[in-house]
């Protein structure tokens, strides 16, 4: 796969949006659709559902044997099928209830000219307080299930207001529990908000079991910015005896800032 590099200027593209999306685990969809929260309550709903299911089935059978009531019998049979479908969904929820949700995080590591990390833009504030409204680089906040339309997490960048000390921004996707390849429909993109057209986009389906992905970086160049796609999957602390990969910051500095 060929990697793209392009020039970005604050005059032509004053604001960029880096977006990350993925589909939720089936368990999370079931929980929302059927409004499930308590495992005990859900188990009781499953057990009690057999009573109306039996009654509707019995009525459908007897009315179906009578010449004048086939339509009503069909209604009862449909009610029984609907109850069975809801019960099956709740059973699946109970089987999967202890599995962790698909939880990806979109991160932006900001470095100065000496390769020092000056700011980490993350769903939850890590380095100091959360960015105030109107900050040059802002995160939309934590999304832990992938529910909803559009991007699940976003980073908004106002290029004109980025501090002069920030020379590079590197965008990383990190998975909390699963290998990225296990997360359904995971994808990321960088959008020019002026026309809502993607500058870069990447489907994150991959054969390996990596939980982290370096998407792209922005570097100051000739009065503007150079946007470079990276597309690198990696493990944190893959070698316990090597101090150069203990954190994402270690890996970024040793691979891309030397």
N, C-alpha and C positions, 0 to 999 in steps of 0.2 A: 504494500500500500504506500503510495507516494504521500509525503507529508507536505503541507502547505506552509508558505511563509508570505506575509504581505505587510505593506506599510499602512499604518493607521495614523491619522492626524486628528487633533482635537477640533480643528475647523471643519473638516468634512464629516467626522463621526464623533461628536462631542460626548455622547453617552453610549456605553456598551452594557449589555446584559449577558452575564454568563448563567446559563440555566442547566439544571439537572432534573431528570424525571425518570420514574420507573413505575411499574405496575405493582399494586399491593398483593400481598399473599391472599390466597382464597379465603383463609380463615378470617382475615380482617374485613373482607367484603361481606362475608356472611354475617359477621357481628354487626355491621352497620345496617344491612338490609333488614335483618330480623331483630335489631335492637337488643343484642345479647351482651350482657355484662357479667353477671354472676354465674359461674359454672354450676352451683347448686340449683339455682333457679332454672337454668337451661335444662339440667337433667330432669327436674320435676316436670317441665313442660313436655319433654320427650315422653315421659311415662304417662302423663295425663292424656296425651294426644291419641293414645291407643283406644280410649273410650269412645270419643266421637267417631273415630275412624271405623271402629267395629259397628257402631249404630248406623252410620251412613252406608256402610257396605251391606248390612243386613236389609236396610230399607231399599237400597238399590236392587238387591237380588229379588226380594218379594214383589216389589212394584214392577219389576221387569218381567215377571211371569204373568202379569195381568195385561190383558189386551189394551185397556184404556189408559194405562199410565207409563208408557215407555219414555216419554219426554221427561216426566218427573223423576223416573228412575235414573235417567242419564245425568240429571242434575246432582243427584245424591252420589252417583259414582264419581263425578268430577270433583265434588267436595272431598271425597275420600282420597282421590289421587293428589289433590292439593295439600291435604294434611300430611300424606306420606312424603311428599316432596319437601315440605318444610321440616318434617322430622329427620329426613335424611341429611338435610343441610345442617341441622343442629347437631346431629351425631358427628358429622365431619368437623364442625367447630370444636366439639369436645375432644376429638382425637388429636386435633392440632393445637389445642389451647396453650400448651406449654412450649410450643415452638416460638422462637423469637421472630418478630416481624422483619421484613426487609427494611433495613435502615441504612441509607447512604447519606453521607455528608459532603457538601461542596465547600471546599476550603480555598483561600487565597493567601499565599505566603508572599509578603512584601519585603524586599531586600534593598539595602543601600548600596552605594558604589563599592564598598569594601566587602560585600557579601554577608553583611550582618542582618539578621532578621529584625526588622523594625516594627512590623505589624502582622498579626495573624487574624484574618477575617474569617470567622467561623459561625455556625448556627448559634452556638453558645459562647459568650464572651470568655476568652482565654487570657489574653494579655491586656489587663486593665478593664475598664468599663466598656459597655456596649457602645458602638458608634452612635452619636447623636443624630437626630433627623437632619438631613442636608449634608451629611458627611460625604467626602469624595468617593469612598468605597463602603458600601453598605450590604449587609446580608439580610435576606428576607426572613430568616429564622428557621428553627428546627422543624423538619417534617420527618416523622419516624415510621410512617406506614406506606407512603406512596398513594394515599387516597386523594382524589380530586382531579381536576382538569388542568392541563398545561404543565408548566414546570413545578416540581415539588419544592425545590430550593433554587434561589437566585442570588447572584451577587451583582449589584448595580454599581457601575463605575462612571464617574464624571471626570473625564480625562483632564479637563481644564483645571480642576481643583485638586488633582493628585499632588501631594507634597513633593517639593523639589528633591528631597532626600531619598525618595523612593525611585530606584532605578530599574527594578524588575518586579513583576508580579507573576507568580507561578500558580496555576490553577490545578487543584488535585481533587480527585474523588476517593473517598475512603469509606469502606463498608464496615459496619459495626460488628455484624455477626456472620455473614455469609461471604463465600467467594463471589466476586462480581458476576461471574458467569451464571450463578444460581439465581440471580435477581432478574425477574421478568421484565423485558423491554427497557432495560436501563440504557439511557442515552444522554449526551450532553451537547451543548451548543453555545456559541458566542454570537450574539445578535447585535446588529447595528440598530439601535432604537429609532434612528431617524426615519428609516423605511421598513423596519421590522424584518430585514433580510438577514439570513445567517451568514456570517463570515466563515465560521468553522462549525462542523457538526460531526458527531462521532457516535456510532452504535457501540455499546460496551460489551456485546457478546464476545466471549473469548474462551478458548479451550482450557486455559490454565486455572489454577485454584487461587490466584492472587486476589487480595482484598483491597488493593490500592492501585490507583491509576493517575498518572500525570498527563493531564489533557493538553495544556498549552502554556505559553508564557508571553508576557508583554515586556519588551525592553525598550528603554529610551534610545533613540537613534536619529541623528540629524534633525533635531528639533521636533521630532514626532515620536512615534512608537513603532517597533517592529513586532508583529504578531506572528508567533511561530508555533505550529502544531508539534507536539512531542509524541504523544501516543505510547507511553511507556508504562507497562504493568510492573509491579514490584511487591516484594515482601518487606516488612519491617523486621529488623533483628534476625535476618535469615542466618547469619553466622554469629553465634553467641560470643566467639572469641574476637570478633572485629568490632571496634568502637565506632565505625563509620556508618553504621546502618541501624543505630538504636532507635532513631526517630525519623519521621518524615523529613524534618528539617535537616538532619544529618545527611540523608540520601540526596536531597536537593542540592545542598551546598557542595557535596563531594562529586556529584555527577554533572552539575550544570553551572556552578559558580566559580570553578577553578580557572 
